[in-house]
Amino acid sequence: MSFWKKPALVAAAALTAFAVSACGVTSDEPNQPKQPSVLELLASDLKGSLLKTAEATDKTDSVTVAMTGTMGGQKISMQGVLDLGDPLKAEMTMTDPKGAKTTVRMFGAVIFAEIPAEGRAASGGKRWMKMDLTGLSEMAGTGFSKQFEDADPVTQVKTLLALEGTTVVGQETVNGVPTVHYTVTTPVATYLKQIDAMRRDATEQTLATQGVKELTIDLWVDEQYRPRRAGLIMGKMGDMVIDYSDYGKAVTIETPPPAETADFAEMLKGLSTAS
């Protein structure tokens, strides 16, 4: 289980970032005042633009995400889709430092983790492991499911809105899309006030252990007031970038068949009884 716990703790603490830039539009008619472009508005009305971004993104049903980064000197990669309904659903493919891929599906606090083929003997040959993390992740200080919740672009925008000192870097193109780039560097103590209270102590301890004193957060917003990229730099501890695409595209995330699923809680009960 260590494969899941390590990225969960850091990814849950991490991932908040934003940025914005400017572009000009001229009128074809003489004596008409120039109307600002969306990119110009994003750059000139920073808070108002972020509020509109939060509002627009909050109406989105789904989004495709691609997350890459480095934690503790090891590369992290995760790609998949989020269903932004209630509860949040996710299907992600995680790639470990050795290149092995594992699929994870999340339905609220319930996680279905794909078991590597070589490890299925211990689960009776079943392909999936079900883990109900209601209350467990907070008790363990991992906040496992939060790594998916924090990938929600709405969470990213609201966190940036809560921080002071955000500035505009400029206009940049992200995956072929014109965007405006926002950035802010904030002390760890200020950042901690913006994250879930259940994860705060564990996150603070992790950052302190790594000597992280401040975080740099970035966000790139497009002309439809949608985040296209979010980034987080945590000193020598690591960095993370999330790319967003295919807003509103229909997604279907299904629970694995019961016949192919082993229940982690039941396995623990069985071990306890046997001992």
URKAPE-V929854 format. One record per residue. N is the residue number from 1. PHI is phi in degrees with one decimal (none if undefined). BURIAL is + if it has 24 or more other C-alpha atoms within 12 Angstrom, else -. Layout:
n:N phi:PHI burial:BURIAL
n:N phi:PHI burial:BURIAL
This chain:
n:1 phi:none burial:-
n:2 phi:-64.5 burial:-
n:3 phi:-59.9 burial:-
n:4 phi:-80.5 burial:+
n:5 phi:-67.9 burial:-
n:6 phi:-63.6 burial:+
n:7 phi:-67.3 burial:+
n:8 phi:-62.8 burial:+
n:9 phi:-63.4 burial:+
n:10 phi:-78.8 burial:+
n:11 phi:-66.4 burial:+
n:12 phi:-67.9 burial:+
n:13 phi:-81.2 burial:+
n:14 phi:-104.9 burial:+
n:15 phi:67.7 burial:+
n:16 phi:-134.2 burial:+
n:17 phi:-169.2 burial:+
n:18 phi:-174.0 burial:+
n:19 phi:-163.8 burial:+
n:20 phi:-151.5 burial:+
n:21 phi:-145.1 burial:+
n:22 phi:-133.0 burial:+
n:23 phi:-152.3 burial:+
n:24 phi:-107.2 burial:-
n:25 phi:-130.5 burial:-
n:26 phi:-109.7 burial:-
n:27 phi:-88.5 burial:-
n:28 phi:-78.7 burial:-
n:29 phi:-96.0 burial:-
n:30 phi:-68.3 burial:-
n:31 phi:64.6 burial:-
n:32 phi:-100.7 burial:-
n:33 phi:-63.0 burial:-
n:34 phi:-67.9 burial:-
n:35 phi:-90.0 burial:-
n:36 phi:-67.8 burial:-
n:37 phi:-75.2 burial:+
n:38 phi:-60.6 burial:+
n:39 phi:-65.0 burial:+
n:40 phi:-66.6 burial:+
n:41 phi:-65.4 burial:+
n:42 phi:-58.9 burial:+
n:43 phi:-80.7 burial:+
n:44 phi:-89.4 burial:+
n:45 phi:-113.8 burial:+
n:46 phi:-60.1 burial:+
n:47 phi:-66.2 burial:+
n:48 phi:-60.7 burial:-
n:49 phi:-68.4 burial:+
n:50 phi:-67.2 burial:+
n:51 phi:-64.0 burial:+
n:52 phi:-66.3 burial:+
n:53 phi:-64.8 burial:+
n:54 phi:-62.4 burial:+
n:55 phi:-66.2 burial:-
n:56 phi:-65.8 burial:+
n:57 phi:-71.5 burial:+
n:58 phi:-65.0 burial:+
n:59 phi:-87.4 burial:-
n:60 phi:-79.8 burial:+
n:61 phi:-85.3 burial:+
n:62 phi:-157.4 burial:+
n:63 phi:-159.3 burial:+
n:64 phi:-94.5 burial:+
n:65 phi:-127.5 burial:+
n:66 phi:-134.2 burial:+
n:67 phi:-114.6 burial:+
n:68 phi:-136.6 burial:+
n:69 phi:172.7 burial:+
n:70 phi:-133.9 burial:+
n:71 phi:-132.4 burial:+
n:72 phi:59.4 burial:+
n:73 phi:82.0 burial:-
n:74 phi:-112.9 burial:-
n:75 phi:-76.3 burial:-
n:76 phi:-124.1 burial:+
n:77 phi:-144.0 burial:+
n:78 phi:-152.1 burial:+
n:79 phi:-133.3 burial:+
n:80 phi:166.3 burial:+
n:81 phi:-128.8 burial:+
n:82 phi:-118.7 burial:+
n:83 phi:-96.7 burial:+
n:84 phi:-87.4 burial:+
n:85 phi:-78.4 burial:-
n:86 phi:-120.6 burial:-
n:87 phi:-80.5 burial:-
n:88 phi:-64.1 burial:+
n:89 phi:-119.8 burial:+
n:90 phi:-149.9 burial:+
n:91 phi:-132.0 burial:+
n:92 phi:-128.9 burial:+
n:93 phi:-107.5 burial:+
n:94 phi:-99.4 burial:+
n:95 phi:-116.4 burial:+
n:96 phi:-83.0 burial:+
n:97 phi:-57.7 burial:-
n:98 phi:-90.3 burial:-
n:99 phi:94.2 burial:-
n:100 phi:-73.7 burial:-
n:101 phi:-106.6 burial:-
n:102 phi:-138.1 burial:+
n:103 phi:-94.4 burial:+
n:104 phi:-128.0 burial:+
n:105 phi:-119.7 burial:+
n:106 phi:-126.0 burial:+
n:107 phi:-131.0 burial:+
n:108 phi:65.0 burial:+
n:109 phi:-92.9 burial:+
n:110 phi:-101.6 burial:+
n:111 phi:-113.5 burial:+
n:112 phi:-115.9 burial:+
n:113 phi:-105.5 burial:+
n:114 phi:-70.5 burial:+
n:115 phi:-87.8 burial:+
n:116 phi:-55.2 burial:-
n:117 phi:-53.4 burial:-
n:118 phi:-73.6 burial:-
n:119 phi:-107.7 burial:-
n:120 phi:-78.1 burial:-
n:121 phi:-61.3 burial:-
n:122 phi:-69.2 burial:-
n:123 phi:-109.4 burial:+
n:124 phi:70.6 burial:-
n:125 phi:82.8 burial:-
n:126 phi:-78.9 burial:+
n:127 phi:-87.1 burial:+
n:128 phi:-119.4 burial:+
n:129 phi:-117.0 burial:+
n:130 phi:-92.2 burial:+
n:131 phi:-132.9 burial:+
n:132 phi:-90.6 burial:+
n:133 phi:-97.3 burial:+
n:134 phi:-58.4 burial:-
n:135 phi:82.1 burial:-
n:136 phi:-70.5 burial:-
n:137 phi:-64.9 burial:+
n:138 phi:-67.7 burial:+
n:139 phi:-62.3 burial:-
n:140 phi:-82.4 burial:-
n:141 phi:78.0 burial:+
n:142 phi:-97.4 burial:+
n:143 phi:54.4 burial:+
n:144 phi:-53.2 burial:+
n:145 phi:-67.6 burial:+
n:146 phi:-67.3 burial:+
n:147 phi:-65.8 burial:+
n:148 phi:-82.9 burial:+
n:149 phi:-62.5 burial:+
n:150 phi:-72.7 burial:+
n:151 phi:-78.7 burial:+
n:152 phi:-59.3 burial:+
n:153 phi:-61.5 burial:+
n:154 phi:-63.5 burial:+
n:155 phi:-60.1 burial:+
n:156 phi:-62.0 burial:+
n:157 phi:-67.7 burial:+
n:158 phi:-64.8 burial:+
n:159 phi:-65.8 burial:+
n:160 phi:-65.3 burial:+
n:161 phi:-61.5 burial:+
n:162 phi:-78.8 burial:+
n:163 phi:-99.0 burial:+
n:164 phi:-95.5 burial:-
n:165 phi:95.0 burial:-
n:166 phi:-66.1 burial:+
n:167 phi:-129.4 burial:+
n:168 phi:-96.6 burial:+
n:169 phi:-84.0 burial:+
n:170 phi:150.1 burial:+
n:171 phi:-83.0 burial:+
n:172 phi:-141.9 burial:+
n:173 phi:-99.9 burial:-
n:174 phi:-117.6 burial:+
n:175 phi:51.6 burial:-
n:176 phi:84.5 burial:-
n:177 phi:-109.9 burial:-
n:178 phi:-64.6 burial:+
n:179 phi:-141.1 burial:+
n:180 phi:-115.0 burial:+
n:181 phi:-103.9 burial:+
n:182 phi:-106.0 burial:+
n:183 phi:-148.3 burial:+
n:184 phi:-153.1 burial:+
n:185 phi:-112.1 burial:+
n:186 phi:-132.9 burial:+
n:187 phi:-62.4 burial:+
n:188 phi:-56.7 burial:+
n:189 phi:-59.5 burial:-
n:190 phi:-70.5 burial:-
n:191 phi:-62.6 burial:+
n:192 phi:-61.6 burial:+
n:193 phi:-67.3 burial:-
n:194 phi:-94.9 burial:+
n:195 phi:-101.1 burial:+
n:196 phi:-56.4 burial:+
n:197 phi:-59.9 burial:-
n:198 phi:-66.7 burial:+
n:199 phi:-104.6 burial:+
n:200 phi:-61.5 burial:+
n:201 phi:-63.1 burial:+
n:202 phi:-64.7 burial:+
n:203 phi:-66.6 burial:+
n:204 phi:-59.8 burial:+
n:205 phi:-64.4 burial:-
n:206 phi:-62.8 burial:+
n:207 phi:-65.0 burial:+
n:208 phi:-66.2 burial:-
n:209 phi:-60.6 burial:-
n:210 phi:-87.8 burial:-
n:211 phi:73.1 burial:-
n:212 phi:-81.9 burial:+
n:213 phi:-109.6 burial:+
n:214 phi:-150.7 burial:+
n:215 phi:-124.2 burial:+
n:216 phi:-108.6 burial:+
n:217 phi:-117.7 burial:+
n:218 phi:-131.1 burial:+
n:219 phi:-145.8 burial:+
n:220 phi:-114.6 burial:+
n:221 phi:-117.9 burial:+
n:222 phi:-92.4 burial:+
n:223 phi:-74.4 burial:+
n:224 phi:-100.5 burial:+
n:225 phi:58.6 burial:+
n:226 phi:-122.6 burial:+
n:227 phi:-62.4 burial:+
n:228 phi:-110.4 burial:+
n:229 phi:-156.2 burial:+
n:230 phi:-130.9 burial:+
n:231 phi:-140.7 burial:+
n:232 phi:-142.1 burial:+
n:233 phi:-116.4 burial:+
n:234 phi:-119.3 burial:+
n:235 phi:57.6 burial:+
n:236 phi:-73.2 burial:-
n:237 phi:-66.3 burial:+
n:238 phi:155.7 burial:+
n:239 phi:-150.5 burial:+
n:240 phi:-148.6 burial:+
n:241 phi:-131.2 burial:+
n:242 phi:-120.0 burial:+
n:243 phi:-101.0 burial:+
n:244 phi:-115.7 burial:+
n:245 phi:-154.3 burial:+
n:246 phi:51.8 burial:-
n:247 phi:-60.6 burial:+
n:248 phi:78.1 burial:-
n:249 phi:-68.4 burial:-
n:250 phi:-61.4 burial:-
n:251 phi:-130.1 burial:-
n:252 phi:-126.7 burial:-
n:253 phi:-119.6 burial:+
n:254 phi:-111.2 burial:-
n:255 phi:-70.8 burial:+
n:256 phi:-62.1 burial:+
n:257 phi:-59.4 burial:-
n:258 phi:-54.9 burial:-
n:259 phi:-66.5 burial:-
n:260 phi:-105.5 burial:-
n:261 phi:-120.4 burial:+
n:262 phi:-104.2 burial:+
n:263 phi:-96.6 burial:+
n:264 phi:-60.5 burial:+
n:265 phi:-63.0 burial:-
n:266 phi:-66.7 burial:-
n:267 phi:-64.5 burial:-
n:268 phi:-65.6 burial:-
n:269 phi:-62.6 burial:-
n:270 phi:-63.3 burial:-
n:271 phi:-65.5 burial:-
n:272 phi:-63.8 burial:-
n:273 phi:-65.2 burial:-
n:274 phi:-65.1 burial:-
n:275 phi:-78.3 burial:-
